[in-house]
Amino acid sequence: MRIRYLVALMVALAMIAGACGGGELEAAAECDGEIPSGSTVTVWMHEGSEYTELDAAMQAFNTGRGSELGITVEVVAIPEGQYTDQIKAAAAANDLPDVIEFDGPTMANFAWAGSILAMEGCISDEVKDNMLPSLIEQGTYADNLWGIGTFDSGLGLWAWRSALEEVGATIPTSPDEAWTAEEFEQLLRDLKAAGYEFPLDIKPWYGSQGEWFAYAFAPMLWSAGASLIDRDNYESADGALNGDEAVEVLTLFQKWVNDGLIDMQAADDSNFTEGRSPISWVGHWMYSTYKEALGDDLVLLPLPDFGEGTRTGMGSWAWAIANGASDGDAAMAVIEHMVSDEVILAVTAANGAVPGTKTSIAKSALHAEGGELELYVTQLEGAPDIARPRALTPAYPTITQTFTATLDDIFQGKDVQTALDEAVAIIDADIDANEGYPEPE
């Protein structure tokens, strides 16, 4: 079944559900500084690459700080591909837990729909001031803070240093040195000529699993001067997603596919780990796997510059007090534990993500100056010129679903201008159906 049909169905459902959201601000979480003894906090988490470490942190809370406060955490694990749908179903049934994870760009939609509660009156100034500014930006909508994260994300190119040296490629060490689109294409062609059948791995098998295409490839648009939506007012995608800049850069991407520079048949990570595709366009979560496979031959590089400088995504999974919370203070105590330096360093050592607090970055050998993952920190420090948040609008679920389907069509050979015009029509119809998604008051 083509992704296009699924997206059309999901957008139609979003339009129907949209009439129930927005308008009056859902009550913020109530915190009075008191936690009832014997409190149980139910936490929903997605089964991502860092699930083991996050679950261990929850269990450590139960035997440590939670025991002192009289709080017991109960964790419910949900497969990542089903996670957002489960949240929406629980919200519709008025059966949300106390705390949920959310993928960064879904925050505005959850807040607009009343599924999560503003935490401004619950989070301490000390915790808030220590968070990465990018995570505060990701969690803010309608002048309220709705969530904070254990880590922020990193996106770039992983490569086999030996393969780059084999073809005499320069190796950029900072965003300012990123390859131009022309240099990158020539490198891919040189690698193909050297015997690497498909030089570039882009994880096409992630494609139908929600957020990958928008997170990974919206930076191409930004770098070219385009976007998924007009970010000045979030009222339309027309001119941003289907303008000349977007058409040009995605036509180039389509050309790379057609010329066999990208392994579109990849079904797992072995094309990179076994050296068949020596460059991998992917995020921080592959660090441990790639490091184990390549050792010192692994090198992290910025994404190519498509005209206006290299760009990268930011934001990742974060924590929110859900509308089902029985006690705001208990829920916040759990969240604050999950953004403690001890938890952050354990999780980011495993998944390679950027630690979510200023103090934890300073303690991380991987991310501090000279560390293997320093580039990720440099990119976030360059926000919003280098790292950019995905669109902070309740329309984002429709935007990302539509863009995923559109890229799928483009990869399969559809005319780029036609595909983008159709995408704009879908996105703008959703915005219109929800009266522009007015911010809650």
N, C-alpha and C positions, 0 to 999 in steps of 0.2 A: 504494500500500500504506500503511495507517495505521501511524503510529509505534508504537501500542500493541502490535501483533503483534511488531515488531522488539524492543521492550523485553522482552516476555515471553520471547522466545528468548534474548536476551542475559543476562537474569537467570537463566534455567535453566542456561546455560553457566557463569555465575559460580558457581552453587551446586555444580556438578560440580567446577569447578577449585578451589573453596574448600578442599576436603579436603586439598589439597596444600600449603596455606599455613599460616603461623602456627606457634606452638609455640616451638622453639628459635630463638634469634637467629642469623640468617645471619652468618657471619664478617664482622667489620668490615674495611674496607679496610686493608691493611697498608702502612705507610709507615716507611721507615728512614732517610730523608734522602738516599738515593742513587738516581740515575736512570741506568739502563743506556744507554750511548752507542748511538745509532741506534734509539732507541725510536720506535715508531709508535703514535699514539693515534687510534683511530677514534671519531668523534663523530657521533651521530645528532641531527639538528635538524629541527624542523617548519618548513614553508614558510609562516610567518606574515608579518605586515606588516613586521616588522623583520629578515626573513631576510637581505636584502642587506647590511645593516650588520653583522649577526652573522657572516656568512660572510667579509666583508672583515676583520673582527677576527681570525678564525681564520687567514686567509692572512697577515695582518700578524704574527701569532705565529710562523708558519713562517719568515719572513724576519728576525725580530728575536729575541725571547727564546727561541723554540723552537730556532733555529739555535745559540744560545749553549749551550743545555742538551742539544743532540743529540736533540731531539724533532721529529717531523714529524706534523702533524695531517692526517687524512683525513676530510673531511666527507661525510656521507650525508644528503641532503635527502629528507624524506618529507612528502607532503601532509598538512595538519593534520587533515583528516577521517579519515585512516587511521592516524594516528600511534600512538595508544594501542593499537589492535589489533595493530599491527606489533610494539610492545614485548612485548605478551603472547605473540604467536606466537614471537618470538625467544627469550623466556624458556622457553617450553615446549620448544623445540628445543635449549636450552642453547647459544644462539648470540647472546648479547648482545654489544654493542661495549664499548669502554672507558668512554665517557662518554655519557650521554643527557640530553636535556631531559626535564622532566616538567611537566605542568600542575599547579600547586600542590596542588589537592585530591586528585590521584591518588597523592600521595606515600605516604600511609599504606598504601594497598593494595599498591603496589610494594614497600615495605619489608616488610610482612607476608608477602608472597609470596616474598621473597628475591631480587627482581630488581635491587635496588640495595643498596649497602653503606654502613654508617654511616661518616661521614668525620671523626668526632671526633679520631682519632689522626693525621689528615693536615692538617687546616686549621690555619693559624697563628692565634695569639691576636690578632695585629694585624688580620688580615683579618676574623676573626669579630667582633671588637669594633667594627669600622667599619660592619658591615652594619646596615641598618634593622632595628629590633627586630621589625617585622611580618614580615620575611623569615625571621628566625631562628625566630619562632613558626610560620610556615608550614612550615618544613623540619624541625621537631622532632616526633618520635613515639617513644613508649616510652623517653623520657629519652635519646634519641640524636638527633644532627643528621644528616640524610640529604641535605640539599641547600641550596644558596644561589642567589640569583637576581641577574641583571644589573639588573632593575627590578622595582618593584611596580606595582600597577594603579590606575587611576582610573576611577570610574564616576560619572555624573551626567547632567544635561540640557544639551545644546547647544541654543542658540536663536538666532533672528534677533532682534537687539535692536529693529530697526525694527518688526517685527511685534508685539512686546510693547508697544512705545510706542503703536502704532496703536490698541490696545484699552485703553490706560490701565493696563496691568498694573504692579504693583510688581516690582522686579527684585532678588531676594535676593542678597546678596553674601557670605554666610557660612552655615554649617549652622544656626546659631541663627535665621536669618531664612527658612528653607525654607517654601514654601507649605504650608498644610494640604491634606489631601485634598480638602476642600470648595472651597478657593480654587483649587486646581489644576483641578478639574473645571469650575468656573465659567470659568476662563481658557480651557480647551479649547472650551467652548460659545461664548464670546465670539469666539474666533478663527474658529470654524465660521460664526458669524453674519456675520463680516466677509468671508467668501468663501473661507476656507481649507477645502476639502472634508474633508480628513482632517488635523486639526491635529497629531496625535502620531504620530511614527515610532518603532517599537520593534524594527525589524530582524527581522520574522517569518521572513524568508528565511534567517536564521542558525539557525533552530529545530532542524533535524535534525543540525547540525554540532557535536554534543557538548555543550559546557559553557555555551552562551550563556544558555539559559532559567534555569538555576539561579543563574548568576553575576548576571544582570541583575535577576531578580525575587524571589529569596529575600530581598533587602533590604526588599521590601514586607511580607513576613511578619514579619521582625524588627521593623520599624517599628510593626506592628500588635500586637506581643506574641506572635507565633507563631514557628514554626521548622520546618525540614524534618525534624528529629529531636530527641528529648530530649537536649540537650547536657550535662546533668548526668552521664549515664552511658552515652549512646550505645547503649542497649539496645532502644529502641523509638521509633517515630514516632507512636504512638498518643497522642492528646491534644495533640501539638505541631503536627502537619501537618493534622489533621482537627478541631481544636477550633473553638470559636465565632469566635475572632479570625481564624483562617486562612480560614474560610468567608466571613466578612464582607468581608475585603479582596479576596479573589478573586472574590466575587460583584460587587463594585464594578468590578473590572477587566473582568469579563465584560460588565457593563453598558456600559462605555466602548466595547467592541468592537461590541456590538449597536446602540448609538446612532450608530455611524459616526464616532467621534472618533479612531479609530486606523486607519491604512492597513494592513490585513491582507493586501492584495494586492501590496504593495511587493516588487519583485524585485531592486532595487539601491538605491544611495544617492541617486539623482536626486530623489526626492520631497523630501528636505531641501535638497540643494545647489541645486535650482532653485526652492525656496521654496514648494512646494505643501504641505508639512508643516513648519511653522516651528519645531517643537520635536522634538528627537531624543534618545531615551533610549538612551544608548550609552556606550562607554568611550573611554579615552585614544587608542586606535589610530586614531580618526577625526580627530584634531586636524589633521594636515597636509592631508588632503583638504578638510576643512571650512574651514580657514583660507585655503586657496588659493581656494575658491569664494566665501567671504563677506567676507574681509578684516576690517576693523575692525567690521563688523556682527555678528561672531560673539561670543557671550557664553556662559560656562560657569556653570552653576547647580547647586545641590544637588538631590537627588531629593526628592519631596514627603514630608511628615510624615503618616504614617497613624495617628498616635495617641500614639506614645512617642518622637517625635523622628525626624529623618531618619536613615537608615541606608544604608550602602554596602558593597559587597564589597571585598575586598583579596586580595592574592596573585596570582601569575601564573606564567609559565614560569620554570623554574629548572634548575640543573645538578646532576647526581648522578654519583657513581662507580658504574658498572654492574657487575653480577656477572661480566661478561666481562673486566674490567680485568686486563691482564697486569702492570701496575706501578702501584701506588697513587700513588707520588710523581709519576710522569709525568702521570697523569690529573689529579691535584690542581693541578699546575703550569698545565695548560690552563684549568681552572676558575678559578683565581685570576687569570689573565690576563683572563678574561671578566667579572670583577667589579672590574677596575681602573677608576679614574676616567676614563681616556682612552676606554676602550671604552664605559663607561656613558653618558658625555656624548654620544658620537657616536650611540648607539642611541636614547637618549631624546629627542634633538633631532629625530629622524626620526619616532618613534612617539608622542611626547607622554606616555609613561609616567613614573612617579615614579622618579628615580634610586635605585639600590639601596644606596648607601652615604651615610653622613652627610657625608663630605667632598665627594662629587659633587653633593649637593643644594645645598650652599653655593655651588657654582660654576655652577649652572644658572640662567640669566636667566629661563627659563620658569617655574621652580618656586620661586625665592627670593621673599622678600616683595615684593609688587607685581607679580609675574609673572603671565602669562595663565593658568598652570596651578597657581597657588598653592593653590587650593581642594583639589586632590587631596592635597597635602601636609597641609593642615589636617585633612582627614578621616582620614588615617592617624595623625596625631598624636593624634586623638581616639579611637583604638582602645583598648579594644573597645566603647566606647559608641557610636561612629559607624561606623567601619570594623570589620568582623568577618570573621574567617577562615571559610571554608567548613568543614564538619564534618571534623575530623581523625580519621577512622575508615576502616578498610579497606572498610566498607560503602558508602563514598561513590560509587563508580561505579554501583552499583545505585540509590542515592538520586537521583543527577542524571539518570540515564536514565529513571527512573520519573517524576520531576517534569516532565521534558520532555514525556513522553507525556501526563501529566495536564493540563498547561497546554494542550496541543494539543486535548485533548478539551473542556476548558472554553471555549476560544476558539470551538470549533465548536458550543457550546450545551449541553453535557452538564450535568446537575445538579451543582452544585459539591460538595455534601456527599457525594453518591455517588462522584464522581470521587476525592475525597480519601480516603474510606474504602477504596476499592480500592487507592489508592497505598500507604496504610499497610499493608495486607495483604501487598503485594508486598515492601515494604522489610523488614517484620518477618519474613517467611518467609525472606528471604535471611540475616538476622542469626541466626535460629534454626538454619538449615541449616549455618551455620558456627560453631555453639556460642558465639555472642556475639562472635566475632572476638577471642579472648584475645590480649593483647599478647605479643609474643615475649619470651623471658627470656634 
